[in-house]
């Protein structure tokens, strides 16, 4: 599939996110902050329960992008965390092609994407900007 | 405004392992053969988060007097840049972490927020910079209500 500037990318959903998904990501990443799996710790910090790791959402969005444009082609991936994601949430990934052009430093053709993962409530969990070689 | 000179921690070695890539890819919802079947898979875009397994214990980077409280930390932004195709299983990377900036800001809901930007430089066996990670951590004035 060839995309042009302004084109929308196909939507894809991840979830519902389970506590097991969160724990599995924590094990894979090495980020063992107990706020994401220890109910008592999360409550002691003022949260109603545990919540997902921001980098798990970022990982889903990265998977969405690499499945579309190829894992070896990624050159930049920047994510901004907005809303927290809770057990049971479903995240819908979508995005648009922001630009296609030549990278001056390398001469590589690049596609630049604006991506987001949205909770089932409509709240934007994360936003991301990615660049892939074409 | 930066409050402290940015310290650089000791570099450490991070072997890129196939099994870790498969584990990480599966944990982030991937079923791609590029990660799961390739004997020398490329790393997923956010895989370099796993430096956490390789950084030496007690290699705290933060300037003296600054201690982060896990109850009040928010991850604001995370960025990974690859200066060519991303590293692959079998590569050995050298990671050099540094604090880029530490700033304070008045929080919207009262209290002072601390904003810490940390950078990891990843070089390959030839000493070439192949990737860079940039984390923005925010410590809120008090635990969220």
Interface residues (C-beta under 8 A of the other chain):
Chain A: X14 X21 X24 X25 X27 X28 X29 X30 X31 X33 X34 X35 X41 X44 X45 X46 X47 X54 X55 X56 X58 X59 X60 X62 X63 X65 X66 X67 X70 X71 X72 X73 X74 X75 X76 X77 X78 X79 X80 X81 X106 X130 X133
Chain B: X20 X23 X24 X25 X26 X27 X28 X29 X30 X32 X34 X35 X41 X42 X44 X45 X46 X49 X50 X51 X52 X53 X70 X71 X72 X73 X74 X75 X76 X77 X78 X79 X80 X81 X82 X83 X84 X85 X86 X143 X144 X145
